[in-house]
């Protein structure tokens, strides 16, 4: 059931089993899993059914470190959260990402990857990827291509959600399940306590309406930046979860940068390895990561890259793809007459694209496409890279975010190491021409580095309250019934897109809550 706090009020006597704050990917997945286990859930969303400018304005932040675009362009306050705008790329973290690495300060999770393996598997079904091919080798076999092998680099695939929007993917549960109430425009502004237990969360709309929601357990799924911002507010000061002083510290993103130009020597062989694969309704995107042995041998961060194809036809291809997706997903009403005209005008391009897809199960990349090596680099946890509060308040009365994102020399060195290895490893099929500023170590290269909309850190997970903000079960240290589930809890960030790992943690947390509630 979906209700709107701007037009109706909750029953003040109602107490849910679990109140989830934030209806993005993590919040929706936890709600779905808890309902399956017979729990009563209230799910609070600060935005509306769709993205609204007035709700987005609450995310306006002060950026004082390196330029960080994602703080403004990579967060969406609406039902479905950022899944309403993302591509839907899914990746696991690697085994090495979870262990303590002596060459990386503050590394190490409080459990190994083995702890998350069953939850990664369950998360696939909740992402609409239940039928996806699990093993990379099996994907290659399906298309009759030998798995590629490169010295120092490991070939792998990311998988993409057929329906990226979790609001659409889980629409039936969100709208029709009697055990779930979703409240729109319910912005959390204050926690209400009795001793060490939270008993309610006070919410406020942008029109000034207030209400308090009560529950036995509370889970905050606000995203990494907003999670730190909320718990840093003066109304939350003095509570025990920040004994470590680490709240808002160790903010991380993935450095995203075109680090080299690529000139194929064997064009057919190159495209056979690096063009996207489509099989039985699922998309597989080939990438290359630094091997674990090289990371340990050279004491470097985790780095990966993708081949980025840039063509004059990109805009047209993108529009054709979006129109096709709408039709294939049964959203024909969203196809405008102008889209139909555009398809007709670009019929030759559509035919080439369709033939490559239908006959070879591959993406079509035009022959004139320029190719760059787009690198994604892990960041070392750095306490100076931080989320704090600015002096300005938003329309809800909450202090805005001040973001200080840092890029260290260690990260630039890891990118350079990766590119030089790729230059040797790919020599048989392509010339890799590194960015000269990268090779020379010039400061100009740092200015070319972008963020990835992959916000992590700020509420790191640790067994000891002196070392983190939440415990291994994602419960806020020093509290009895408050949990956080977002990239904020990551001690380290890998190179992998974080959502799949967040959702594995979400499924794990749902099991913990259900067991705790009995």
N, C-alpha and C positions, 0 to 999 in steps of 0.2 A: 504494500500500500504506500502511495506517495502523497505526502501532504506538504503544505507550504506555510511556514511560520508567519509570513506576511498576511495571511488571510485566515488562519485558524490557530488554535492553542492546544497543547497536549493536556491530557488528564493529569492534574498534579498528584493524584494518588497512585498513578501507575509507576511501577518499578520494574524495569527490564532486567533480564539476566546480564546482558552485556550492552553497554552503550559505546558505539564506535563513532569517533569524531573524524570525519573525512571520508567521502564516498568516491575515492579514486580506486585504482586497481587493488591495493592492499585492503582497504576498507570493505570493498564489495566481496572480495574473496573470503575474508574472515567471516563476513555476514552469511554468505552462502554455506560455508562449512559448518558454522554454528547451527544454522537452521536445519541442516541435514542431521545434526546430532540432537535435535529436539529442543533447542534453546530459543528464548524470546529475545529479539534484538531490536534496538533502535539505532538507526544509522543517520548521522547528522551531516548535512552538506551545507557549507557556507554560501555557495553559489546557487544558481537556478538550474532548470532542466537543461539549458544550453549556456554557452559562454556569454557573459554579459560584461560590457565595458565597466559598469559601476562596480561589479564584484572584482574584476581584474585590477581596478585601481588600488585595492587594498594591498596588492603585492608590490606597489611602487617602492623601490628601495634606494638606499644610498650606496654607491659603489666607490670604495676608497683605495682598492688595490689595483691589480690588473683589470683590464676591461673584461666584464663578465656579462655576456648578452643574455644567457639563459635565466638569470634571476628575473628578467622581465618577459622574455619570449618563450621560456620553456616551462611555465607553470600555468595551470588553468583551473580556476575555481568554479566548478560546475559538476553536475552529476556525471560520474565517469572520470572526473579529474583530467589528468594529462593524457589519458588514453583516448580522449576525444580528438587529440591532435597528433599523437605520435605515430610512427610507422609500424610498430608492433614487433620489433626485433627481439628475439629471445636467445639468451646464451647462459650457460652455467659458468660459475667461477671455476678455476683450476685447483687441483689439489694443493699446489704450492702457495696459492693465495691465502690459505687458511693457517699455514704453519708459521712459527716464529722464524724469520729470516735474519740472521745476525747482521747482515749488511743493510737492513732497512729498520731504522728506529721505529719503535712503537708498533711493529708488525706482530701478527699472531692473533687468531680468533680464539675464543674460549672453548672451541670444539673443532674437530676436523671435518673435512668434506663428507666423510662417511655418515656423519650425523644428519646431513641435509639430503643425501641421495634419495631416500624414499619420498621426501617432500618435493624435491625437484620433479620427480615422476608424477606425483599427484597434481602438481601445479600445471603440468602440460594440459591436462583435461580441462582445467578451469580457465585456461588461456585459449581454448578452442583448438588445441593441438593434439588431441587424444589419438588421432590416426597418423601422426607424423612419423617418418622413419627415424628411429632413434640413433642408429649407428652411421657415422659418416661413410665408412667403407661400403655400407649397403646402398647409400645414395649413389655413389660412383658406379657400383655394379648395375644398378637399375638403368643407368644410361649407357652402359657398356664402355666406360672409361676407367683406365687403371688409376688408382689413387696416386696423386702426385707426391714426390718426395724431394725435399730440398735440404741441403746441409744447414743446420742451425735454425731452421724454421720448420714449423709444424702446420700442415694444411688442415683446415677444419671448416665447418659450416655453421652459420647462424641460421635459425629458423624464424619464420615470420608468421604472426597470427593472421589467419584469413579474415577475421573480423577484429580490427584493432580496438574498437570502442567497447569497453566493458559495460557501459550503460546499455548498449544494444545487445551485446553477447548474453548478458544476464537479465534482460528486460523482464522476462516472465516472472522470475523470482522477485525482482525489485518491485514490480507493480502488483503482483497477485498473491504472494505468499502471506497468509494471515499471521505468521509468526514474526514478520518483519514490517517495521514502519520506517520509511525514509522521509526525513524532514528536510526540505529545501530552505535556503536563506537562513539557516540556523548556524550562525557564526559563534563558535565558542569564545567567550571572553573572560571567564573566571571559573576556577574550580572551587567547590564547596566541600569542606572537610568536617569530619567528626573524629578527633584523635588522629591516628595515622591512616584512616580510611577516607577515601573520597566517596561522598554520597550523592553528589550532583554536579552538573556542569551548567553554568548560566550561559545562555545564548542570546544574541542580539541580532536583529535584522538591520539593514542599512536604513530602514524607515523608522527605527527606534523601538520596535516591538521586542519585548523580552520574555523569556520563558526559561524554566529550569527543568532539566531532564535528569531523572534518577535511575540508578542501576546498581547492581551488585559488583560489576567489574566495568572498567573503562579502558578503552584502547584508543590511542591517538595515532591516526594514519594521515598526517598532514603533509608528508614530504619532508625532506631533510632540512631545508631552509626554514620552512614555516614551523616545524616542530621545535627547533631551537628558539626561534622568535617567541613562540607561545610560552615556553617554560622559562624564558628570561624576563618576562614581564614582571614589573614590581609586585603585582598581586601574588606572584609565585615565589617571591624572594624569601629566603630563610628556611625553605624546606630542605630536607636532608639529601635529596638526590644529587646535589652539586657539591658534596663534600670534597670531591676531587678537584674542583675548580675547572673542570674540562667541558662544562656545558657550553656549546657553541664553538669549541676548539676543534682543530684537525679537520676543517672543511676541505673536501676533496671533490674534484671533477675529473673528467678524462681530458687530457690535452689532445686536441684534434687539429691536425695540420697537414697540409700538402708538403711532404718532406722531400719528394723527388719526382722527376718526370720519367715516364716509362715509354720506351720505344721498342715495340715487339720486333724480334728477329724472325721468329717463327710465328707468324700471325695466327695461322690456323690452330697450332698447338696452344698458343697463349689464350685464345678465346675458348678453346675446349676446356681449359682449366679454370678460367676466371669469370666467364659469363654466368649469370644467375641460372639456377636450375629450377624447373617447375615440374612437380610430379604429384599426381593424384590430389590436386587441389592445394598443395603446399609449396611454399617458396623456400629454397635453400641458397644461401648467399656465401660464396667461397671467400675465405680470408686466410691470412698467414700470421701465426703468432711466433714469438721467440720461444725456442724450445726450453723446457725446464732445466735441462743440463747446461745450456748456455747461460741462463739466468744465474745459476749457482756458480758456475765456473768464473763468470765475469762480474759477479756480484752487482747485477743490474736490476732495474725494475721490470715489471711485466709489460710487454709492448706487443701490439698487433697492428695489422694494416689491411686495408682493402684497396682494390683497384678502382679508382674513380674515373668513370668515362664521361667526358664533357663534350657535347656535340651541339651544333647549331639547331639540331632537331629536338633537343631536350625538352623545350617548352611544349612543342606539339606532341611529342611522345607522352609526356606527363599528363597532358589533358586527355589524350586518347585512353590512357590507362585508367584515369579516374572515372571516365564515362563508362568504360567496360566494367570496372569494379561495381559501380552502382547498379548496372544491369544484372550482372552475375549474382549480386547479393539481394536481388529482389527489390531494389529501391528505384524502380523505373520512374516514379513520380518526381524524383530529384533531378532527372535528366531534362534539361531545358532544351527548347527548340534550337537555340544557338549552338548547343553541344552537338545536336544531330547534324546541323549544317556544317560544323567544323569537321565532323567525322567524314562526311561526304567529300569535302574539299581536300582532305588529307588521306584519301582512300589508298593511293599507292604506298604511302608510309605504313598505313594500317595493315595492308596485305603483307608487306615484308615482316612486320612485327608478328602478325598472326601465324604466318608460315613457320617462322623460327620457333615460335611457342608451340604450335600444334604438332609439327613434324619432329622437331628435335628436343622439345621440352626445355628450351633455353631462352634466355632474354636476347632481344635484338639490340646490338650496339652498332650504330652507323659506322661505316668505314672511315669517315672523317673525324671520328671522335679522338680528342686529345685524352691521354691517359696519365693520371698522376697517382702516386703512392700516398694514400691518405692514412696517416698514422694515428693510432689511438694509444696513449701512454698513461699508465698508472701513475698516481702521485704518491710520493712519500708523505705519511702523516706529518703535518707541520702545525704546531700550536699557534703560529702567527697567522696562519690561514684560517680566518675565523668569521663567525656570525655573531654580531653584537647588536645593540639597539641604537637607533639614531635618536635625535632630540625631538623629532616630529612624530605626531600621532596621526593615525588614519581616521576615517569616518566612524569607525567602531570604538574609537578611544584607545586603541592599542598602539604602542610605540612601533614605528616602522623598523625594518631591517637595515642594518649597516653591514655590508659584505666586503671583506678584505680577502680577495683570492690571490694566492701567491703561486708563482711558478719558479721552481728551484733549478739550480745548475745540474743537479742530479738527474732531473727529468729530461733536460735538454741533452745531457750526455747519453742517456738511455736511448733517446730517439736517434742520435747520431750513430750509436753502436748498431742499432737495428738496421738503419739504412745501409751502412757499410757491409753488414752481413748479407742483406738482400742483394746488394750489388754483385757479390760473388756467387750467391746461391742461385740467382735467376739468370746468370750469364748465358746459359744455353738457350733461353727462349726470349730474353729481352735485355736491352741496355737500361740500366738504372742510373739516372743522372741526378745526383744529390743536389739539393738547394745549396748554392755556394755559401750563403750566409750560415747555414748549418755546419758545413764542413769547416769553415773558418772560425766558428764560434763567435760570430758577430752578434751584438745585441739586437740587430734588426730582425733576426730570426724569431726572437721571443715575441716581438710585436705581431708576427704572423700567426702565432698560436691562438687558437680559439678554444672555447669550452664546448662541451658536448650535450648540455642539458641533462647531465648525469650527476645529480646532486647527492653527495654522500658525506657522512661524518657529522660531528657536532654533538652527538649523544652516544658516544662509543660504548660498545658492549664489553663488560669485564666482570670477572668473578668477584673481585675486591672493589668495594665502593671507592677506594682511593685511586683506582685505575680507570674508572669509567662512570657512566651515568645510568645505564641499565644493566641488569644481570643477564646471564645466558638465556633466560626465559623471556627476556625483553621487559621485565618488570622494573619500574623505576626504583633505584636503590633507596631504601628507607621508607618505602610505602608498602601497603598491603595489597592494593588492588588496582594500580595504575600501570598500564603497559604502553609501549611505543613500538610501532611497526612501520618503518620506512628505511630508506637508505641512511638516515641519520645514525643508525646503530652500528653501521659497518666500521670495524676497526681499520681495515684497509680496503682498497677499492678495485684491485685487479685492473684489467683493461676492458673487461666485459661489460656490456650493457647491464645495469643493475636490477632491472625490474624482475627478471626471473628469480633471482636470489631473494629479492624482497618478498615475492609471492611464495617461495619455498618456506621462508620464515613465517609468513602469514598462515600457511596451512599448519605448520608446526605449532604456532601460537594458538590457533583455533582448537587443536587437539588438547593442548595444555589447559586452556580455559574450560573446555567441556569436561575434562577430567576433574578439574578443581571444583567446578560447580556441582558435579555429581549427577 
